[in-house]
Amino acid sequence: MKPRSLLALFVIFLISLIVTVSCTRQTTTPTTNTATPVVTTPIKLGLNIWAGFFPWEVAKKEKLFEANKVNVDLKWFDAYLDSINALRAGQLDANGQTLNDVISSVAAGSDQIVVLTIDNSTGSDKVIVREGINSIADLKGKKVAAEEGTVDHFLILLGLAKAGLTQADIEFRPLETGAAAAAFVAGQVDAVGVFAPFTTKALSRPGSKELFSSKDFPGAISDHLVVSRKTLNERPQDVQALVNSWFATLDFIRANPQKSYEIMAERAGVSVSEYKNFSSGVTLLGLSENLKAFRPSQDMTSLQYAAGEISNFLIQTGLAKQAPDLSKLFDDRFVKAYAAQKKS
């Protein structure tokens, strides 16, 4: 920006302030009198193309956000990494993220909090291998591709550990997920870790097959509603309304499955039948699953336990220099408040 005088800067500031205020989306709270309407800035919620996030489009189309008294602006990202960076940069108030990526962000200095568990990957993340590889042990010495630091990289390491192997036993090729699938189809690697819909592309290689998936490791890959500390502190009522909206959306989907599938399929840009296949490896999580996830236990279904395991993974792979502080990573008060409301 070119240097400007203090007077000019002050004038520009005033103009910008006026434009910003005039462009702010407004939500009018119905009243029985002529009082000035309540104006609220929308919560900017980032989402990417993942089956577990499409129910939020149902909430939008069916006005479930309005029913729960929250103004939400859904921001859809084609590239998942872009949404992560947007939350880190303060351009979003909330985002849909895997637990891995929340911990990576916290390790890098971002202050983020998990307030809701949206889904578990129960088969949508897969390790796909070429013909001739029939067991995890067969991966030893083979070229295996995945996007480094992602949940699919984590899945590969979980599978290797199950067979008594480590990353040192394979020839790991760090590639972006789409490029990894393409490299596998082209015969450049022997195995690949990818998520749907890239699994479909990988399985198009003749003789290829699924070796194992997230279904074999319950709770290892989960997605969450994540908010910035600023949003949590300044707008707790809106965070509560977002959580309430999620559970209301699940109720709507159960009561109106066909209409819901049509909305989600349209958002995904596929047919209803294609969407059902696309989403079959994702389990959406309701109230009981959330209450369980926030409780401590010694398996991957517990968020606290899973966070510790993922933190170790990030350090072992060199993706984090030191273990992040996990003590303030989870806030279950919003899920508990909803549960208490349901009981009353």
C-alpha positions as CSV (number, residue, x, y, z in Angstrom):
1,M,0.0,0.0,0.0
2,K,1.4,3.4,-0.9
3,P,2.0,5.9,2.0
4,R,-0.8,8.2,2.7
5,S,-1.2,11.2,5.0
6,L,-2.9,10.7,8.4
7,L,-5.9,12.8,7.2
8,A,-6.4,10.6,4.2
9,L,-6.1,7.4,6.2
10,F,-8.7,8.8,8.7
11,V,-11.1,9.6,5.8
12,I,-10.7,6.1,4.3
13,F,-11.2,4.5,7.7
14,L,-14.5,6.3,8.1
15,I,-15.7,5.3,4.6
16,S,-14.7,1.7,5.2
17,L,-16.5,1.7,8.5
18,I,-19.7,3.0,6.9
19,V,-19.5,0.5,4.1
20,T,-18.9,-2.4,6.4
21,V,-21.8,-1.6,8.6
22,S,-24.1,-1.1,5.7
23,C,-23.1,-4.4,4.2
24,T,-23.5,-6.5,7.3
25,R,-26.2,-9.2,7.0
26,Q,-29.1,-8.6,9.3
27,T,-31.3,-10.9,11.2
28,T,-34.5,-9.4,12.5
29,T,-35.9,-11.0,15.7
30,P,-39.7,-11.0,15.5
31,T,-41.3,-8.7,18.1
32,T,-44.7,-7.6,19.1
33,N,-43.7,-4.0,19.2
34,T,-41.9,-1.5,17.0
35,A,-38.5,-1.7,18.8
36,T,-35.4,-1.6,16.7
37,P,-34.6,-5.0,15.1
38,V,-31.7,-7.0,16.6
39,V,-28.7,-7.0,14.2
40,T,-26.3,-10.0,14.4
41,T,-23.2,-10.7,12.4
42,P,-23.4,-14.1,10.8
43,I,-21.3,-17.0,12.1
44,K,-19.0,-17.9,9.3
45,L,-18.8,-21.7,9.2
46,G,-16.3,-23.3,6.9
47,L,-17.0,-26.7,5.3
48,N,-15.4,-28.8,2.6
49,I,-16.6,-31.6,0.3
50,W,-17.0,-34.4,2.8
51,A,-20.1,-36.5,3.3
52,G,-20.1,-35.8,7.1
53,F,-20.5,-32.1,6.4
54,F,-23.3,-32.1,3.9
55,P,-26.0,-32.3,6.6
56,W,-25.2,-28.6,7.4
57,E,-26.7,-27.8,3.9
58,V,-30.0,-29.4,5.1
59,A,-29.9,-27.1,8.1
60,K,-29.6,-24.2,5.8
61,K,-32.3,-25.2,3.3
62,E,-34.8,-26.2,6.0
63,K,-34.1,-23.0,8.0
64,L,-33.0,-24.9,11.1
65,F,-30.4,-22.3,11.9
66,E,-33.2,-19.7,12.0
67,A,-35.3,-22.0,14.2
68,N,-32.4,-22.2,16.7
69,K,-31.9,-18.4,16.5
70,V,-28.5,-18.2,14.9
71,N,-27.4,-16.4,11.8
72,V,-25.0,-18.7,9.8
73,D,-23.1,-18.2,6.6
74,L,-21.9,-21.5,5.2
75,K,-18.6,-21.1,3.4
76,W,-17.9,-24.1,1.2
77,F,-14.3,-24.8,0.2
78,D,-13.2,-27.1,-2.7
79,A,-9.8,-27.5,-1.0
80,Y,-9.9,-28.7,2.6
81,L,-6.6,-27.1,3.4
82,D,-8.0,-23.7,2.4
83,S,-10.7,-23.9,5.1
84,I,-8.1,-24.9,7.7
85,N,-5.9,-21.9,6.8
86,A,-9.0,-19.6,6.8
87,L,-9.8,-20.6,10.4
88,R,-6.2,-20.1,11.5
89,A,-6.2,-16.6,9.8
90,G,-9.4,-15.6,11.6
91,Q,-11.4,-15.5,8.4
92,L,-13.8,-18.1,9.8
93,D,-15.5,-18.3,13.1
94,A,-15.9,-22.1,12.9
95,N,-14.9,-25.0,10.7
96,G,-15.5,-28.6,10.0
97,Q,-12.1,-30.4,10.7
98,T,-10.6,-33.8,11.5
99,L,-9.1,-34.2,15.0
100,N,-5.7,-34.6,13.4
101,D,-6.0,-31.1,11.7
102,V,-7.2,-29.5,14.9
103,I,-4.2,-30.8,16.8
104,S,-1.8,-29.8,14.0
105,S,-3.3,-26.3,14.1
106,V,-3.0,-26.0,17.9
107,A,0.6,-27.3,17.7
108,A,1.3,-24.5,15.2
109,G,-0.1,-21.9,17.6
110,S,-3.7,-21.6,16.7
111,D,-6.2,-21.5,19.6
112,Q,-9.1,-23.8,18.5
113,I,-11.7,-25.8,20.5
114,V,-13.7,-28.9,19.6
115,V,-17.3,-28.4,20.7
116,L,-19.1,-31.1,18.8
117,T,-18.2,-34.5,17.2
118,I,-19.9,-34.6,13.7
119,D,-19.0,-38.0,12.4
120,N,-16.6,-40.9,12.4
121,S,-15.1,-42.3,9.2
122,T,-16.3,-45.9,9.2
123,G,-14.9,-47.0,5.8
124,S,-14.6,-43.9,3.7
125,D,-10.9,-43.7,4.3
126,K,-9.1,-46.7,2.7
127,V,-5.7,-48.2,2.0
128,I,-5.9,-49.6,-1.5
129,V,-3.2,-51.9,-2.9
130,R,-2.2,-53.4,-6.2
131,E,-2.7,-57.0,-7.2
132,G,-0.3,-59.3,-5.4
133,I,-0.5,-57.5,-2.0
134,N,-2.7,-59.6,0.2
135,S,-1.7,-58.6,3.8
136,I,-0.4,-55.6,5.7
137,A,2.9,-57.5,6.1
138,D,3.2,-57.5,2.3
139,L,3.6,-53.7,2.3
140,K,7.1,-54.1,3.7
141,G,9.5,-52.6,1.2
142,K,6.7,-51.3,-1.0
143,K,6.0,-47.8,-2.3
144,V,3.0,-46.4,-0.4
145,A,1.6,-42.9,-1.1
146,A,-0.6,-40.6,1.0
147,E,-0.9,-36.9,1.8
148,E,1.6,-36.4,4.6
149,G,0.2,-35.6,8.0
150,T,-3.4,-36.3,7.0
151,V,-5.7,-38.8,8.5
152,D,-4.9,-41.3,5.7
153,H,-1.2,-41.1,6.5
154,F,-2.3,-41.8,10.1
155,L,-4.4,-44.7,9.0
156,I,-1.5,-46.3,7.1
157,L,0.7,-46.1,10.3
158,L,-2.1,-47.6,12.4
159,G,-2.3,-50.5,9.9
160,L,1.5,-51.0,9.9
161,A,1.6,-51.0,13.7
162,K,-1.1,-53.7,13.7
163,A,1.3,-55.9,11.7
164,G,4.4,-54.9,13.8
165,L,5.7,-52.6,11.2
166,T,6.6,-48.8,11.1
167,Q,6.9,-46.2,8.3
168,A,10.6,-47.2,8.1
169,D,9.5,-50.5,6.7
170,I,7.9,-49.0,3.6
171,E,8.9,-46.5,1.0
172,F,6.6,-43.7,1.9
173,R,5.7,-41.2,-0.9
174,P,4.2,-37.9,0.4
175,L,1.7,-36.8,-2.3
176,E,-1.5,-34.6,-2.2
177,T,-4.5,-36.9,-2.0
178,G,-5.6,-36.5,-5.7
179,A,-2.1,-36.9,-6.9
180,A,-1.6,-39.9,-4.7
181,A,-4.6,-41.6,-6.3
182,A,-3.4,-40.7,-9.8
183,A,0.1,-42.1,-9.0
184,F,-1.4,-45.3,-7.9
185,V,-3.6,-45.7,-11.0
186,A,-0.6,-45.0,-13.1
187,G,1.3,-47.8,-11.5
188,Q,3.9,-45.5,-9.9
189,V,3.2,-46.7,-6.3
190,D,2.1,-50.1,-4.9
191,A,-0.5,-48.8,-2.4
192,V,-2.3,-45.6,-1.5
193,G,-4.2,-44.1,1.4
194,V,-7.2,-42.0,0.3
195,F,-10.7,-40.9,1.2
196,A,-13.9,-41.0,-0.8
197,P,-14.4,-40.0,-3.6
198,F,-10.6,-40.5,-4.4
199,T,-11.1,-44.2,-3.4
200,T,-13.2,-44.7,-6.5
201,K,-10.4,-43.4,-8.7
202,A,-7.8,-45.6,-7.0
203,L,-10.0,-48.7,-7.3
204,S,-10.2,-48.1,-11.0
205,R,-6.7,-49.6,-11.4
206,P,-7.2,-53.2,-12.6
207,G,-6.6,-55.8,-9.9
208,S,-6.6,-53.2,-7.1
209,K,-8.4,-53.8,-3.9
210,E,-9.0,-52.5,-0.4
211,L,-6.5,-53.8,2.1
212,F,-8.0,-52.1,5.2
213,S,-10.0,-49.0,6.0
214,S,-11.1,-46.7,8.8
215,K,-13.8,-49.3,9.6
216,D,-11.0,-51.4,11.1
217,F,-10.0,-48.7,13.5
218,P,-13.1,-47.3,15.2
219,G,-12.8,-43.6,16.2
220,A,-9.4,-43.1,14.7
221,I,-10.7,-40.7,12.1
222,S,-13.3,-38.3,13.3
223,D,-14.6,-34.9,12.2
224,H,-15.7,-32.0,14.4
225,L,-17.2,-28.6,14.8
226,V,-14.3,-26.5,15.7
227,V,-14.5,-22.8,16.9
228,S,-11.8,-20.2,17.5
229,R,-11.2,-19.1,21.1
230,K,-12.4,-15.7,20.1
231,T,-15.7,-17.0,18.9
232,L,-16.1,-19.2,22.0
233,N,-15.5,-16.3,24.3
234,E,-17.5,-13.6,22.5
235,R,-20.4,-15.6,21.1
236,P,-21.1,-18.6,23.3
237,Q,-24.9,-18.4,22.7
238,D,-24.2,-18.7,18.9
239,V,-21.9,-21.7,19.5
240,Q,-24.7,-23.3,21.6
241,A,-27.2,-22.6,18.8
242,L,-24.8,-24.2,16.2
243,V,-24.6,-27.4,18.4
244,N,-28.4,-27.4,18.8
245,S,-28.8,-27.0,15.0
246,W,-26.7,-30.1,14.4
247,F,-28.9,-32.3,16.5
248,A,-32.0,-30.7,15.1
249,T,-30.7,-31.5,11.6
250,L,-30.1,-35.2,12.5
251,D,-33.7,-35.3,13.7
252,F,-34.9,-33.8,10.4
253,I,-32.9,-36.3,8.4
254,R,-34.3,-39.2,10.3
255,A,-37.8,-37.9,9.8
256,N,-37.3,-36.9,6.1
257,P,-34.6,-39.1,4.6
258,Q,-35.6,-38.7,0.9
259,K,-35.8,-34.9,1.0
260,S,-32.5,-34.8,3.0
261,Y,-30.7,-37.0,0.6
262,E,-31.9,-34.8,-2.3
263,I,-30.5,-31.7,-0.6
264,M,-27.2,-33.3,0.3
265,A,-26.8,-34.9,-3.2
266,E,-27.4,-31.6,-4.9
267,R,-24.8,-29.9,-2.7
268,A,-22.3,-32.7,-3.5
269,G,-23.1,-32.5,-7.2
270,V,-24.1,-36.1,-7.6
271,S,-27.3,-38.2,-7.9
272,V,-29.1,-39.5,-4.8
273,S,-27.9,-43.0,-5.5
274,E,-24.4,-41.9,-5.9
275,Y,-24.6,-39.8,-2.7
276,K,-25.8,-42.8,-0.7
277,N,-22.8,-44.8,-1.9
278,F,-20.5,-41.9,-1.3
279,S,-21.7,-41.4,2.3
280,S,-22.0,-45.1,3.2
281,G,-18.6,-45.1,5.0
282,V,-19.4,-42.2,7.2
283,T,-21.4,-42.4,10.5
284,L,-23.1,-39.3,11.7
285,L,-23.0,-38.9,15.4
286,G,-25.9,-37.9,17.6
287,L,-26.2,-36.9,21.3
288,S,-25.4,-40.2,23.0
289,E,-22.3,-40.7,20.8
290,N,-21.1,-37.1,21.6
291,L,-21.6,-37.5,25.3
292,K,-19.5,-40.7,25.1
293,A,-16.8,-39.1,23.0
294,F,-16.2,-36.3,25.5
295,R,-15.8,-38.8,28.4
296,P,-12.3,-40.1,29.2
297,S,-11.6,-43.8,28.3
298,Q,-8.7,-45.9,27.0
299,D,-9.6,-46.3,23.4
300,M,-10.0,-44.2,20.2
301,T,-13.7,-43.5,20.8
302,S,-12.6,-41.1,23.5
303,L,-11.5,-37.7,22.2
304,Q,-8.9,-37.2,24.9
305,Y,-7.3,-40.6,24.3
306,A,-7.4,-40.2,20.5
307,A,-5.9,-36.7,20.8
308,G,-2.9,-38.1,22.7
309,E,-2.4,-40.8,20.1
310,I,-2.6,-38.3,17.2
311,S,-0.2,-35.9,19.0
312,N,2.3,-38.7,19.3
313,F,1.9,-39.5,15.6
314,L,2.5,-35.8,14.7
315,I,5.7,-35.8,16.7
316,Q,7.0,-39.1,15.4
317,T,6.5,-38.0,11.8
318,G,8.2,-34.7,12.4
319,L,5.0,-32.7,11.6
320,A,5.0,-31.2,15.1
321,K,8.1,-30.1,16.9
322,Q,6.6,-30.5,20.4
323,A,3.4,-31.9,21.8
324,P,0.6,-29.3,21.8
325,D,-1.3,-28.4,25.0
326,L,-4.4,-30.6,24.8
327,S,-5.8,-29.5,28.2
328,K,-8.0,-26.9,26.6
329,L,-8.8,-28.6,23.3
330,F,-12.3,-29.9,24.2
331,D,-15.3,-28.1,25.6
332,D,-18.3,-30.3,26.2
333,R,-20.6,-27.8,27.9
334,F,-22.6,-27.2,24.8
335,V,-23.4,-30.8,24.2
336,K,-24.2,-31.2,27.9
337,A,-26.4,-28.2,27.8
338,Y,-28.4,-29.6,24.9
339,A,-28.7,-32.9,26.8
340,A,-30.0,-31.2,29.8
341,Q,-32.5,-29.2,27.7
342,K,-33.8,-32.5,26.2
343,K,-34.4,-33.9,29.7
344,S,-36.3,-30.9,31.0
